[in-house]
Structure formats: C-alpha cells, structure tokens
C-alpha cells in the first residue's frame, strides 16, 4: 500500500535503505550505519548530507569529466525541456540529436561518421554487437556470429555485454543465460611491443574458430579490468591488420576511454587506429544526462541499408533523447572552449610523477599502470622482498578494509578486486595541480594505513 504521509523522523539514509536497491553493492555495506548519501557537488568535490567533503577521484564512475555543479549544462537541459522534452528518433530527427551526432562524427577518427544513440554504455556495446551481426548477414556471411574479447575486460551488464565481458564474478551467476559465441583470449598485461603476444592470441583464436565464423573483435583501448592496462606500442595497428586480413570488424569499446580521459576525443586516435565501430557513453555528457551510443563507418551502414534487411533492426525508446543530446552538445562545446584535451596532456606527466612517487614511498605498492587521467595502483605485501598478498590479507583488503581506509581519507577512488587488489584512480578532467596534489595526499593516507595493516596481519 502506498503511504503518502511524510516520515518526519526518517533521514535520507533510512529512505534509501527502505526502498532504494543499490548497484554492485553488498547487502551488509548497504545496511551499515555509515551508508553515505551524496547531495551536491562542485568541481572535483562532492558533499554528503552531513556536510562532509569528498574528493571525487573516480569522476563518479569515469564519467563526470567536466566536474560537478556545471550551471551551463543545467541551463542547456532546462532550455531543451521547455522546447521539446521528448520525441523518439524512430523515423524522426530532433535538432539536438542531429547536432550532437555531427559534433561526435567531426571528432571521431578516420571515416567513422554515423552515430547511433542509446542511453548507456551497456546498451552501446549491445548496439555494436548487433550491428556487427547485421553487417555480416547483409553481406550474406550468415555463419559469422562469434566475437573475440579479452580476459578481465568489462563491456557492460546486459546479457550481450556480459557475454563479451571477461570478469568471472560478473559472468558466473548468469552463464546459462549467456550467448555461447564469445571467445576470450589473454589481455595485454605483461605483453611487450617486441612480442605482441596478446595480438597474436587474437589471430590464433580467429584461425582456431574459423575466420568465416568470426564477426568482430572488441577491446578497450586501455583496459579497465585488471587495472589500467595500457597496450604495448603497435598493438592496435596489429589488431587492425589482423581484422582486415580475415574480414572481421574491429570494435573499440571507448565507454570509459572517449571524451578526453587520455587527452583525445577518442583514445583510438592516440593509439593510431581507425576501428570499424566505437562504443561510447559516460563522458559524452560528463554524466549530466544518461547517453551512450556507437559510431560506425558509413560504408558499413550503407551495406545494411542496401541489403534485404533495409534497416538496422535495433532501437530504444530514449535513443537520441533531445534533453540528453542537448547536454552532450553543451558538454562538447565546453570541452573545446576550455581546451580540456590540452589540459589533460599538459598535466599527464605531472600526474604520472605523483603516482610514481607513491610507488617509491610505499613498499605495499607493486605497480602503477595507466595513462592520461586514468591509473591503477596494484598492491602487494612487500615489493622489496617480493612477497605477494596472502590469501588472508587479500580477503581482508577486498572485503572492506581498503574501502574503510578510502572512506576515512574522504576520497572516492575504487578499491578493485578484478584480477588483483588495486585502487583505481580517475579524477575529473578539470583537475589541476592543486587537486592532483590533494588526490595524491589522500591516497598516501590510504597506502600508509594499508602498510600498517599488512605489517600486523600476515
């Protein structure tokens, strides 16, 4: 029964526990007394309902690229709502969707020019997978349905996206429901430009499965799962060569990587490749509105349109939403006007130096990996002595100890357990030297407490 009477004694925390079902959150954490409620943000900082300030060292979830509290984005959304709050893009266009698509196409690498909008990164991945199949069917290659992905990769939570995701704990409960056409190969961790063994693994899998059955290869330019995996030089051009050789479509999943995270509109440009498709989301609106999509090379779209299908048989109610795309336009204009790409590239070396200083100071840091405004700090017991975390230490750190230290330091970075015990760091792209110093100082606090914990908990 609905109760419309106000609960005067209830706090926001109580209301959240009573009715709000969280994402990727353990029940014990949600029921804990210190459950936080974030109510406002400004720049690189957010504030909870008790007035506590937190440094947003993860840009929300790799997406609030232009920081919090942007009144210009709010104004763009409000203005569009007053004029046209919604109309679907099923056979109709709307001005902000057309303008946003044009701006994205102008910034995309090579001849990627056709933009298909959805509302999230998972939907964007679904879209590239379905388009890859559509393209091959349009050509008469109906046996091509398999997709090659990488171990520990993350491509979303919908069943299609989850099928190509390579994180076991996300996949395992749903294995009977997942499509069986995905093959996972090794990622770039530990690979070198001289060997390019990770690229060779993709070619070997194509040959093992039969090139005539493989539709696409999907990879993140910098892989998030397993912690900031930057590919060796030559990796992406080699993937392009392999896919061209066997008639396989190359997909860059840039849901995290696009819109400035690595100092370019699209990370594919930084790594010297023009893929056949790019999936995007997150930073396209700096997360002020839900928006995602894919960019496709025009000849591929024309192949589908000129086939018996005559259309790409995929869509969603909110794809190309006028309010979301109006915010995307405002966001991209602001990124250009404020020279965000130059800002990231000019601060990149200093950011890396700060992360390396943490490695040098703390013996519990095994390795720092990353690029641009994206880093992973992997932990171990004793770097000098070569001792990895014990099972007990790993379970404790991943089970809440590390999250507690992060919370106490009032910094929002991710304690990550995907393939190793790590901290993932990815602040808003507007972060300047002062913010990066504050970020480093707060992570320093976390690592100091981690070292102290490891010393007395073997």
NORJOGI-V93078 format. One record per residue. N is the residue number from 1. RES is the residue in one letter. OMEGA is omega in whole degrees, -180 to 180 (none if undefined). BURIAL is 1 if it has 24 or more other ideal C-beta (glycine too) atoms within 12 Angstrom, else 0. D_CENTER is the distance of its C-alpha to the mean C-alpha in whole Angstrom. Layout:
n/res/omega/burial/d_center
N/RES/OMEGA/BURIAL/D_CENTER
N/RES/OMEGA/BURIAL/D_CENTER
This chain:
n/res/omega/burial/d_center
1/X/179/0/39
2/X/177/0/38
3/X/-178/0/39
4/X/180/0/39
5/X/179/0/40
6/X/178/0/38
7/X/-172/0/38
8/X/-175/0/39
9/X/-176/0/39
10/X/173/0/35
11/X/176/0/32
12/X/179/0/29
13/X/180/0/28
14/X/179/0/31
15/X/179/0/29
16/X/-179/0/26
17/X/-174/0/27
18/X/-170/0/30
19/X/-174/0/28
20/X/179/0/24
21/X/-173/0/22
22/X/178/0/19
23/X/175/0/16
24/X/-179/0/15
25/X/179/0/18
26/X/-179/0/21
27/X/-179/0/24
28/X/179/0/26
29/X/-180/0/23
30/X/-178/0/24
31/X/-177/0/27
32/X/-178/0/28
33/X/-176/0/30
34/X/176/0/27
35/X/-177/1/25
36/X/176/1/23
37/X/-180/1/23
38/X/-176/1/21
39/X/178/0/23
40/X/179/0/23
41/X/178/1/21
42/X/180/0/22
43/X/-179/1/20
44/X/-175/1/18
45/X/174/1/20
46/X/-173/1/20
47/X/180/0/23
48/X/-175/1/24
49/X/177/0/28
50/X/177/0/30
51/X/-180/0/29
52/X/178/0/27
53/X/176/1/25
54/X/172/1/21
55/X/-178/1/19
56/X/-178/1/16
57/X/178/1/14
58/X/-178/1/11
59/X/-175/1/11
60/X/169/1/11
61/X/180/1/7
62/X/-170/1/6
63/X/-179/1/8
64/X/-170/1/11
65/X/-178/1/12
66/X/177/1/16
67/X/-175/1/16
68/X/172/1/18
69/X/-179/0/22
70/X/-180/1/22
71/X/180/0/25
72/X/177/1/25
73/X/178/1/21
74/X/-180/0/23
75/X/178/0/26
76/X/179/1/25
77/X/-178/1/24
78/X/-180/0/27
79/X/-180/0/29
80/X/178/1/27
81/X/-180/0/28
82/X/-177/0/32
83/X/177/0/32
84/X/-179/0/30
85/X/180/0/28
86/X/161/0/27
87/X/-174/0/28
88/X/178/0/26
89/X/176/1/26
90/X/180/0/28
91/X/179/0/30
92/X/173/0/30
93/X/169/0/28
94/X/-172/1/28
95/X/-178/0/28
96/X/178/1/24
97/X/179/1/22
98/X/-180/0/25
99/X/179/1/24
100/X/179/1/20
101/X/179/1/20
102/X/-180/0/23
103/X/179/1/21
104/X/180/1/18
105/X/179/1/20
106/X/-178/0/22
107/X/-178/1/19
108/X/180/1/18
109/X/172/1/19
110/X/-176/1/22
111/X/173/0/24
112/X/-170/1/20
113/X/-176/1/22
114/X/-173/1/21
115/X/179/1/19
116/X/-175/1/18
117/X/169/1/17
118/X/-174/1/16
119/X/-178/1/14
120/X/178/1/11
121/X/178/1/8
122/X/178/1/10
123/X/178/1/13
124/X/178/1/12
125/X/174/1/11
126/X/-176/1/15
127/X/-180/1/16
128/X/179/1/16
129/X/-179/1/17
130/X/178/1/20
131/X/179/1/21
132/X/178/1/21
133/X/-179/1/24
134/X/-179/1/25
135/X/-178/1/26
136/X/176/1/27
137/X/179/0/29
138/X/179/1/31
139/X/-178/1/32
140/X/179/0/34
141/X/-171/1/31
142/X/177/0/31
143/X/-178/0/31
144/X/178/1/27
145/X/-176/1/25
146/X/178/1/23
147/X/178/1/20
148/X/179/1/19
149/X/-175/1/16
150/X/178/1/15
151/X/179/1/16
152/X/176/1/13
153/X/176/1/10
154/X/-177/1/8
155/X/174/1/8
156/X/-171/1/9
157/X/172/1/12
158/X/-172/1/15
159/X/176/1/17
160/X/178/1/16
161/X/180/1/13
162/X/179/1/14
163/X/-180/1/17
164/X/174/1/15
165/X/-177/1/12
166/X/180/1/14
167/X/-172/1/14
168/X/-174/0/18
169/X/176/0/18
170/X/-174/1/15
171/X/-166/1/17
172/X/-180/0/21
173/X/-172/0/22
174/X/-175/0/21
175/X/180/0/23
176/X/-177/0/26
177/X/-172/0/24
178/X/176/1/21
179/X/-171/1/22
180/X/-176/0/24
181/X/-176/1/23
182/X/175/1/20
183/X/180/1/21
184/X/178/1/19
185/X/-178/1/20
186/X/176/1/20
187/X/-173/1/17
188/X/-180/1/17
189/X/179/1/18
190/X/-179/0/22
191/X/-180/1/22
192/X/178/0/24
193/X/-179/0/25
194/X/-176/0/28
195/X/-173/0/27
196/X/-179/1/24
197/X/-180/0/25
198/X/175/1/21
199/X/178/1/22
200/X/180/1/25
201/X/178/1/24
202/X/179/1/22
203/X/179/1/25
204/X/180/0/27
205/X/177/1/26
206/X/-179/1/26
207/X/-179/0/30
208/X/-179/0/30
209/X/-174/1/29
210/X/-177/0/31
211/X/-177/1/29
212/X/180/0/31
213/X/-173/1/28
214/X/-178/1/25
215/X/-172/1/23
216/X/168/1/20
217/X/180/1/18
218/X/-179/1/14
219/X/169/1/12
220/X/177/1/9
221/X/169/1/11
222/X/-173/1/10
223/X/179/1/9
224/X/179/1/7
225/X/-172/1/10
226/X/166/1/13
227/X/169/1/12
228/X/-176/1/11
229/X/177/1/13
230/X/-176/1/14
231/X/175/1/16
232/X/179/1/20
233/X/179/0/22
234/X/-176/0/23
235/X/-176/1/20
236/X/173/1/18
237/X/178/0/22
238/X/175/1/23
239/X/179/1/21
240/X/179/1/22
241/X/-177/0/26
242/X/-178/1/25
243/X/177/1/24
244/X/-178/0/26
245/X/-173/0/29
246/X/178/1/28
247/X/-178/1/27
248/X/178/1/24
249/X/179/1/21
250/X/-178/1/18
251/X/172/1/15
252/X/177/1/12
253/X/-175/1/8
254/X/179/1/7
255/X/175/1/5
256/X/-165/1/3
257/X/-175/1/7
258/X/176/1/9
259/X/164/1/11
260/X/-176/1/12
261/X/179/1/10
262/X/173/1/12
263/X/176/1/15
264/X/176/1/15
265/X/176/1/14
266/X/-177/1/13
267/X/177/1/12
268/X/179/1/14
269/X/-180/1/17
270/X/-177/1/17
271/X/169/1/17
272/X/-179/1/20
273/X/170/1/19
274/X/178/1/19
275/X/176/1/18
276/X/178/1/19
277/X/173/1/16
278/X/171/1/13
279/X/-178/1/10
280/X/174/1/9
281/X/172/1/8
282/X/-172/1/7
283/X/-178/1/9
284/X/174/1/12
285/X/-169/1/14
286/X/175/1/12
287/X/178/1/12
288/X/172/1/16
289/X/176/1/16
290/X/178/1/14
291/X/174/1/13
292/X/178/1/11
293/X/175/1/13
294/X/173/1/14
295/X/-174/1/16
296/X/174/1/19
297/X/-174/1/22
298/X/179/0/25
299/X/179/0/28
300/X/178/1/25
301/X/-180/1/26
302/X/177/0/29
303/X/179/1/30
304/X/-178/1/29
305/X/-178/0/31
306/X/-179/0/34
307/X/178/0/34
308/X/179/0/35
309/X/176/0/32
310/X/-180/0/32
311/X/171/0/29
312/X/-172/1/25
313/X/-180/0/26
314/X/178/1/23
315/X/176/0/22
316/X/-176/1/21
317/X/-171/0/23
318/X/179/1/21
319/X/-177/1/19
320/X/-180/1/20
321/X/-174/1/21
322/X/180/1/23
323/X/180/1/22
324/X/-179/1/19
325/X/174/1/19
326/X/176/1/22
327/X/177/1/19
328/X/178/1/17
329/X/179/1/20
330/X/180/1/21
331/X/-179/1/18
332/X/176/1/18
333/X/180/1/22
334/X/179/1/21
335/X/179/1/19
336/X/-178/0/21
337/X/-177/0/24
338/X/174/1/23
339/X/-177/0/22
340/X/180/1/19
341/X/178/1/18
342/X/180/0/21
343/X/-180/1/20
344/X/-178/1/17
345/X/-179/0/19
346/X/179/0/23
347/X/-174/1/21
348/X/-178/1/19
349/X/179/0/22
350/X/177/1/23
351/X/179/1/20
352/X/180/1/20
353/X/178/0/24
354/X/178/1/23
355/X/178/1/21
356/X/178/0/23
357/X/176/0/26
358/X/175/1/24
359/X/-179/1/25
360/X/-175/0/28
361/X/-171/0/29
362/X/-179/1/28
363/X/179/1/29
364/X/178/1/27
365/X/-179/1/24
366/X/-174/1/24
367/X/171/1/21
368/X/179/1/19
369/X/175/1/16
370/X/-174/1/14
371/X/176/1/14
372/X/178/1/14
373/X/-177/1/13
374/X/-179/1/11
375/X/171/1/13
376/X/178/1/14
377/X/-177/1/17
378/X/-174/1/19
379/X/171/1/22
380/X/-179/1/25
381/X/-172/1/29
382/X/-179/0/31
383/X/-178/1/29
384/X/-179/0/33
385/X/178/0/34
386/X/-178/0/32
387/X/176/0/31
388/X/176/0/28
389/X/173/1/27
390/X/178/0/30
391/X/-180/0/29
392/X/179/0/30
393/X/-179/1/28
394/X/-179/1/25
395/X/-179/0/25
396/X/-179/1/26
397/X/-179/1/24
398/X/-176/1/21
399/X/176/0/23
400/X/-178/0/23
401/X/-178/1/25
402/X/178/1/22
403/X/177/1/20
404/X/180/0/24
405/X/178/1/24
406/X/180/1/21
407/X/-178/1/22
408/X/178/0/26
409/X/-180/1/24
410/X/176/1/23
411/X/179/1/19
412/X/169/1/16
413/X/-173/1/14
414/X/165/1/13
415/X/-169/1/16
416/X/180/1/14
417/X/-176/1/16
418/X/178/1/14
419/X/179/1/17
420/X/176/1/18
421/X/-168/1/19
422/X/164/1/16
423/X/176/1/15
424/X/-174/1/12
425/X/-175/1/12
426/X/-172/1/10
427/X/173/1/13
428/X/-176/1/13
429/X/177/1/14
430/X/-178/1/18
431/X/179/1/19
432/X/-177/1/22
433/X/180/0/24
434/X/179/0/25
435/X/179/1/22
436/X/175/1/21
437/X/178/0/24
438/X/177/1/24
439/X/-179/1/20
440/X/-180/1/22
441/X/-178/0/25
442/X/175/1/23
443/X/176/1/21
444/X/177/1/25
445/X/-180/1/26
446/X/-178/1/24
447/X/176/1/25
448/X/179/0/28
449/X/177/1/28
450/X/178/1/27
451/X/180/1/29
452/X/178/0/32
453/X/-179/1/31
454/X/-178/1/31
455/X/-176/0/34
456/X/179/0/36
457/X/-176/0/34
458/X/none/0/34
